[in-house]
Amino acid sequence: MKLKKLLLVILSSLVNINFTLACTNGTAYSSQIFNAPVFSPTIITNGTTSCINSGQYFKMGTSAGVYYQVNSSISTDYVTVTDNNGFLVGSGNQPYIFQTNTVSTVHIFIHASSLCPYDNLCRAISVSLG
């Protein structure tokens, strides 16, 4: 049994396997491109409400080399970040920290879990420097 575990550890270290789950299904929360935070968190709001539902995404401009942290008022939320071309930057449970290598616009998807469900629960989202 120990030999099997050792072989699995060696094999997984030799092969770069990435099991990142990504939830990139959703509808736009707003057509606005939000500014990246500088000194205080950016509160995501469409001008009427700051209520985002699971299965929605928003766009945010980013700077190269800066770490950003996405926070949700629902502790179990799952965050997926893609670049403007739809390529995965990363994903994980909130609070989620990511970094981009270039000045770009990212899409930040919010879901209730890594299973990518939709719901109508209101959640407040903020982005701060990570």
CYANA upper distance limits for C-alpha pairs under 8 A (distance plus 0.5 A):
  1 MET  CA      5 LYS  CA      7.01
  2 LYS  CA      6 LEU  CA      6.64
  3 LEU  CA      7 LEU  CA      6.59
  4 LYS  CA      8 LEU  CA      6.68
  5 LYS  CA      9 VAL  CA      6.70
  6 LEU  CA     10 ILE  CA      6.68
  7 LEU  CA     11 LEU  CA      6.43
  8 LEU  CA     12 SER  CA      6.45
  9 VAL  CA     13 SER  CA      6.68
 10 ILE  CA     14 LEU  CA      6.77
 11 LEU  CA     15 VAL  CA      6.72
 12 SER  CA     16 ASN  CA      7.30
 12 SER  CA     17 ILE  CA      7.43
 20 THR  CA     90 GLY  CA      7.97
 20 THR  CA     91 SER  CA      7.35
 21 LEU  CA     91 SER  CA      7.32
 21 LEU  CA     92 GLY  CA      8.35
 21 LEU  CA    114 SER  CA      7.11
 22 ALA  CA     80 THR  CA      6.33
 22 ALA  CA     88 LEU  CA      8.03
 22 ALA  CA     90 GLY  CA      8.08
 22 ALA  CA     91 SER  CA      6.54
 22 ALA  CA    114 SER  CA      7.78
 23 CYS  CA     79 VAL  CA      8.21
 23 CYS  CA     80 THR  CA      6.37
 23 CYS  CA    109 PHE  CA      7.45
 23 CYS  CA    111 HIS  CA      7.77
 23 CYS  CA    114 SER  CA      7.34
 23 CYS  CA    115 LEU  CA      8.08
 23 CYS  CA    116 CYS  CA      5.85
 24 THR  CA     80 THR  CA      7.33
 24 THR  CA     82 THR  CA      8.40
 24 THR  CA    109 PHE  CA      6.96
 25 ASN  CA     55 GLY  CA      7.13
 25 ASN  CA    109 PHE  CA      8.38
 25 ASN  CA    116 CYS  CA      7.98
 26 GLY  CA     55 GLY  CA      5.02
 26 GLY  CA     56 GLN  CA      5.37
 26 GLY  CA     57 TYR  CA      6.84
 26 GLY  CA    109 PHE  CA      7.65
 27 THR  CA     55 GLY  CA      6.99
 27 THR  CA     56 GLN  CA      5.32
 27 THR  CA     57 TYR  CA      6.70
 28 ALA  CA     56 GLN  CA      6.10
 28 ALA  CA     57 TYR  CA      5.63
 28 ALA  CA     58 PHE  CA      6.47
 29 TYR  CA     46 ASN  CA      7.83
 29 TYR  CA     52 ILE  CA      7.36
 29 TYR  CA     56 GLN  CA      6.05
 29 TYR  CA     57 TYR  CA      6.07
 29 TYR  CA     58 PHE  CA      6.10
 30 SER  CA     46 ASN  CA      6.25
 30 SER  CA     58 PHE  CA      6.71
 31 SER  CA     58 PHE  CA      8.16
 31 SER  CA     59 LYS  CA      8.27
 32 GLN  CA     46 ASN  CA      8.13
 32 GLN  CA     58 PHE  CA      8.26
 32 GLN  CA     59 LYS  CA      7.44
 33 ILE  CA     58 PHE  CA      7.88
 33 ILE  CA     59 LYS  CA      5.38
 33 ILE  CA     60 MET  CA      5.59
 33 ILE  CA     61 GLY  CA      7.04
 33 ILE  CA    105 THR  CA      8.23
 34 PHE  CA     42 THR  CA      8.43
 34 PHE  CA     44 ILE  CA      7.98
 34 PHE  CA     58 PHE  CA      8.35
 34 PHE  CA     59 LYS  CA      6.62
 34 PHE  CA     60 MET  CA      5.01
 34 PHE  CA     61 GLY  CA      6.80
 35 ASN  CA     42 THR  CA      7.87
 35 ASN  CA     60 MET  CA      6.34
 35 ASN  CA     61 GLY  CA      5.99
 35 ASN  CA     62 THR  CA      8.11
 36 ALA  CA     42 THR  CA      7.33
 36 ALA  CA     60 MET  CA      6.71
 36 ALA  CA     61 GLY  CA      6.05
 36 ALA  CA     62 THR  CA      6.08
 36 ALA  CA     63 SER  CA      8.28
 36 ALA  CA    127 VAL  CA      8.14
 36 ALA  CA    128 SER  CA      8.46
 37 PRO  CA     41 PRO  CA      5.92
 37 PRO  CA     42 THR  CA      5.75
 37 PRO  CA    127 VAL  CA      7.19
 37 PRO  CA    128 SER  CA      6.10
 37 PRO  CA    129 LEU  CA      6.89
 38 VAL  CA    128 SER  CA      8.31
 38 VAL  CA    129 LEU  CA      7.64
 39 PHE  CA    129 LEU  CA      8.48
 40 SER  CA    128 SER  CA      7.16
 41 PRO  CA    126 SER  CA      6.62
 41 PRO  CA    127 VAL  CA      5.87
 41 PRO  CA    128 SER  CA      4.80
 41 PRO  CA    129 LEU  CA      7.82
 42 THR  CA    126 SER  CA      5.96
 42 THR  CA    127 VAL  CA      5.64
 42 THR  CA    128 SER  CA      6.83
 43 ILE  CA     50 SER  CA      8.11
 43 ILE  CA    124 ALA  CA      8.35
 43 ILE  CA    125 ILE  CA      6.79
 43 ILE  CA    126 SER  CA      5.01
 43 ILE  CA    127 VAL  CA      7.17
 44 ILE  CA     50 SER  CA      6.49
 44 ILE  CA    124 ALA  CA      7.95
 44 ILE  CA    125 ILE  CA      6.22
 44 ILE  CA    126 SER  CA      6.33
 44 ILE  CA    127 VAL  CA      8.30
 45 THR  CA     49 THR  CA      6.15
 45 THR  CA     50 SER  CA      4.64
 45 THR  CA     51 CYS  CA      7.79
 46 ASN  CA     50 SER  CA      7.04
 50 SER  CA    123 ARG  CA      8.18
 50 SER  CA    124 ALA  CA      6.36
 50 SER  CA    125 ILE  CA      8.00
 51 CYS  CA    122 CYS  CA      5.36
 51 CYS  CA    123 ARG  CA      5.84
 51 CYS  CA    124 ALA  CA      6.18
 52 ILE  CA     56 GLN  CA      7.20
 52 ILE  CA    121 LEU  CA      8.32
 52 ILE  CA    122 CYS  CA      6.13
 52 ILE  CA    123 ARG  CA      5.81
 52 ILE  CA    124 ALA  CA      6.95
 52 ILE  CA    125 ILE  CA      7.79
 53 ASN  CA    110 ILE  CA      8.01
 53 ASN  CA    111 HIS  CA      8.22
 53 ASN  CA    118 TYR  CA      7.81
 53 ASN  CA    119 ASP  CA      6.51
 53 ASN  CA    120 ASN  CA      5.80
 53 ASN  CA    121 LEU  CA      6.15
 53 ASN  CA    122 CYS  CA      6.07
 53 ASN  CA    123 ARG  CA      6.88
 54 SER  CA    110 ILE  CA      5.96
 54 SER  CA    111 HIS  CA      4.73
 54 SER  CA    112 ALA  CA      5.98
 54 SER  CA    117 PRO  CA      7.23
 54 SER  CA    118 TYR  CA      5.30
 54 SER  CA    119 ASP  CA      5.59
 54 SER  CA    120 ASN  CA      7.32
 54 SER  CA    121 LEU  CA      7.69
 55 GLY  CA    109 PHE  CA      7.40
 55 GLY  CA    110 ILE  CA      6.38
 55 GLY  CA    111 HIS  CA      5.74
 55 GLY  CA    112 ALA  CA      8.45
 55 GLY  CA    116 CYS  CA      7.59
 55 GLY  CA    117 PRO  CA      7.09
 55 GLY  CA    118 TYR  CA      5.26
 55 GLY  CA    119 ASP  CA      7.59
 56 GLN  CA    109 PHE  CA      6.40
 56 GLN  CA    110 ILE  CA      6.34
 56 GLN  CA    111 HIS  CA      7.92
 57 TYR  CA    107 HIS  CA      6.89
 57 TYR  CA    108 ILE  CA      5.74
 57 TYR  CA    109 PHE  CA      4.63
 57 TYR  CA    110 ILE  CA      6.53
 58 PHE  CA    107 HIS  CA      6.16
 58 PHE  CA    108 ILE  CA      5.94
 58 PHE  CA    109 PHE  CA      7.27
 59 LYS  CA    105 THR  CA      6.95
 59 LYS  CA    106 VAL  CA      6.08
 59 LYS  CA    107 HIS  CA      5.07
 59 LYS  CA    108 ILE  CA      6.76
 60 MET  CA    105 THR  CA      5.94
 60 MET  CA    106 VAL  CA      5.95
 60 MET  CA    107 HIS  CA      7.09
 60 MET  CA    108 ILE  CA      8.09
 61 GLY  CA    103 VAL  CA      7.97
 61 GLY  CA    104 SER  CA      6.24
 61 GLY  CA    105 THR  CA      4.81
 61 GLY  CA    106 VAL  CA      6.88
 62 THR  CA     66 VAL  CA      8.15
 62 THR  CA    100 THR  CA      7.64
 62 THR  CA    102 THR  CA      8.34
 62 THR  CA    103 VAL  CA      6.05
 62 THR  CA    104 SER  CA      5.87
 62 THR  CA    105 THR  CA      6.49
 62 THR  CA    106 VAL  CA      7.67
 63 SER  CA    100 THR  CA      7.62
 63 SER  CA    101 ASN  CA      8.36
 63 SER  CA    102 THR  CA      6.83
 63 SER  CA    103 VAL  CA      4.90
 63 SER  CA    104 SER  CA      7.22
 64 ALA  CA     99 GLN  CA      8.21
 64 ALA  CA    100 THR  CA      6.09
 64 ALA  CA    101 ASN  CA      5.22
 64 ALA  CA    102 THR  CA      4.62
 64 ALA  CA    103 VAL  CA      5.37
 64 ALA  CA    104 SER  CA      8.28
 65 GLY  CA     99 GLN  CA      6.66
 65 GLY  CA    100 THR  CA      6.36
 65 GLY  CA    101 ASN  CA      5.79
 65 GLY  CA    102 THR  CA      7.54
 66 VAL  CA     99 GLN  CA      6.17
 66 VAL  CA    100 THR  CA      7.28
 66 VAL  CA    129 LEU  CA      8.06
 66 VAL  CA    130 GLY  CA      8.33
 67 TYR  CA     97 ILE  CA      7.04
 67 TYR  CA     98 PHE  CA      6.07
 67 TYR  CA     99 GLN  CA      5.04
 67 TYR  CA    100 THR  CA      8.02
 67 TYR  CA    129 LEU  CA      6.41
 67 TYR  CA    130 GLY  CA      5.20
 68 TYR  CA     97 ILE  CA      5.92
 68 TYR  CA     98 PHE  CA      5.93
 68 TYR  CA     99 GLN  CA      6.75
 68 TYR  CA    127 VAL  CA      7.14
 68 TYR  CA    128 SER  CA      6.23
 68 TYR  CA    129 LEU  CA      5.04
 68 TYR  CA    130 GLY  CA      4.88
 69 GLN  CA     95 PRO  CA      6.82
 69 GLN  CA     96 TYR  CA      5.87
 69 GLN  CA     97 ILE  CA      4.75
 69 GLN  CA     98 PHE  CA      7.07
 69 GLN  CA    127 VAL  CA      6.01
 69 GLN  CA    128 SER  CA      5.72
 69 GLN  CA    129 LEU  CA      6.32
 69 GLN  CA    130 GLY  CA      5.21
 70 VAL  CA     79 VAL  CA      8.09
 70 VAL  CA     94 GLN  CA      7.05
 70 VAL  CA     95 PRO  CA      6.02
 70 VAL  CA     96 TYR  CA      5.66
 70 VAL  CA     97 ILE  CA      6.91
 70 VAL  CA    125 ILE  CA      7.64
 70 VAL  CA    126 SER  CA      6.48
 70 VAL  CA    127 VAL  CA      5.08
 70 VAL  CA    128 SER  CA      7.20
 71 ASN  CA     94 GLN  CA      6.27
 71 ASN  CA     95 PRO  CA      5.27
 71 ASN  CA     96 TYR  CA      7.36
 71 ASN  CA    125 ILE  CA      6.15
 71 ASN  CA    126 SER  CA      5.79
 71 ASN  CA    127 VAL  CA      6.66
 72 SER  CA     77 ASP  CA      7.24
 72 SER  CA     94 GLN  CA      7.07
 72 SER  CA     95 PRO  CA      7.55
 72 SER  CA    123 ARG  CA      6.93
 72 SER  CA    124 ALA  CA      6.20
 72 SER  CA    125 ILE  CA      5.13
 72 SER  CA    126 SER  CA      7.14
 73 SER  CA    123 ARG  CA      5.92
 73 SER  CA    124 ALA  CA      5.74
 73 SER  CA    125 ILE  CA      7.11
 74 ILE  CA    123 ARG  CA      6.71
 74 ILE  CA    124 ALA  CA      8.45
 75 SER  CA     94 GLN  CA      7.27
 76 THR  CA     93 ASN  CA      7.24
 76 THR  CA     94 GLN  CA      7.43
 76 THR  CA    112 ALA  CA      6.93
 76 THR  CA    113 SER  CA      7.07
 77 ASP  CA     93 ASN  CA      6.48
 77 ASP  CA     94 GLN  CA      6.28
 77 ASP  CA    110 ILE  CA      7.28
 77 ASP  CA    111 HIS  CA      6.20
 77 ASP  CA    112 ALA  CA      5.03
 77 ASP  CA    113 SER  CA      6.04
 78 TYR  CA     91 SER  CA      7.86
 78 TYR  CA     92 GLY  CA      6.13
 78 TYR  CA     93 ASN  CA      4.90
 78 TYR  CA     94 GLN  CA      6.31
 78 TYR  CA    110 ILE  CA      6.46
 78 TYR  CA    111 HIS  CA      5.62
 78 TYR  CA    112 ALA  CA      6.38
 78 TYR  CA    113 SER  CA      5.48
 78 TYR  CA    114 SER  CA      6.28
 79 VAL  CA     91 SER  CA      5.93
 79 VAL  CA     92 GLY  CA      5.99
 79 VAL  CA     93 ASN  CA      6.50
 79 VAL  CA     94 GLN  CA      6.79
 79 VAL  CA     96 TYR  CA      7.10
 79 VAL  CA    108 ILE  CA      7.33
 79 VAL  CA    109 PHE  CA      6.16
 79 VAL  CA    110 ILE  CA      5.49
 79 VAL  CA    111 HIS  CA      6.97
 80 THR  CA     88 LEU  CA      8.24
 80 THR  CA     89 VAL  CA      8.30
 80 THR  CA     90 GLY  CA      6.49
 80 THR  CA     91 SER  CA      4.64
 80 THR  CA     92 GLY  CA      7.14
 80 THR  CA    108 ILE  CA      6.30
 80 THR  CA    109 PHE  CA      5.55
 80 THR  CA    110 ILE  CA      7.25
 81 VAL  CA     88 LEU  CA      6.73
 81 VAL  CA     89 VAL  CA      5.83
 81 VAL  CA     90 GLY  CA      5.93
 81 VAL  CA     91 SER  CA      6.53
 81 VAL  CA     98 PHE  CA      8.43
 81 VAL  CA    106 VAL  CA      7.05
 81 VAL  CA    107 HIS  CA      6.15
 81 VAL  CA    108 ILE  CA      5.14
 81 VAL  CA    109 PHE  CA      6.81
 82 THR  CA     86 GLY  CA      5.75
 82 THR  CA     87 PHE  CA      5.71
 82 THR  CA     88 LEU  CA      4.90
 82 THR  CA     89 VAL  CA      5.45
 82 THR  CA     90 GLY  CA      7.53
 82 THR  CA    106 VAL  CA      6.10
 82 THR  CA    107 HIS  CA      5.74
 82 THR  CA    108 ILE  CA      7.20
 83 ASP  CA     87 PHE  CA      5.90
 83 ASP  CA     88 LEU  CA      7.03
 83 ASP  CA     89 VAL  CA      6.87
 83 ASP  CA    104 SER  CA      7.81
 83 ASP  CA    105 THR  CA      6.89
 83 ASP  CA    106 VAL  CA      4.99
 83 ASP  CA    107 HIS  CA      6.69
 84 ASN  CA    104 SER  CA      7.76
 84 ASN  CA    105 THR  CA      6.08
 84 ASN  CA    106 VAL  CA      5.91
 84 ASN  CA    107 HIS  CA      7.13
 86 GLY  CA    107 HIS  CA      8.46
 89 VAL  CA     98 PHE  CA      8.00
 89 VAL  CA     99 GLN  CA      8.41
 89 VAL  CA    100 THR  CA      7.88
 90 GLY  CA     98 PHE  CA      7.37
 91 SER  CA     96 TYR  CA      7.87
 92 GLY  CA     96 TYR  CA      6.50
 92 GLY  CA    114 SER  CA      8.26
 93 ASN  CA    113 SER  CA      8.30
 93 ASN  CA    114 SER  CA      8.47
 97 ILE  CA    130 GLY  CA      6.52
 98 PHE  CA    130 GLY  CA      8.23
100 THR  CA    104 SER  CA      8.20
111 HIS  CA    116 CYS  CA      5.97
111 HIS  CA    117 PRO  CA      6.66
111 HIS  CA    118 TYR  CA      7.20
112 ALA  CA    116 CYS  CA      7.24
112 ALA  CA    117 PRO  CA      6.61
112 ALA  CA    118 TYR  CA      7.63
112 ALA  CA    119 ASP  CA      7.92
113 SER  CA    117 PRO  CA      7.25
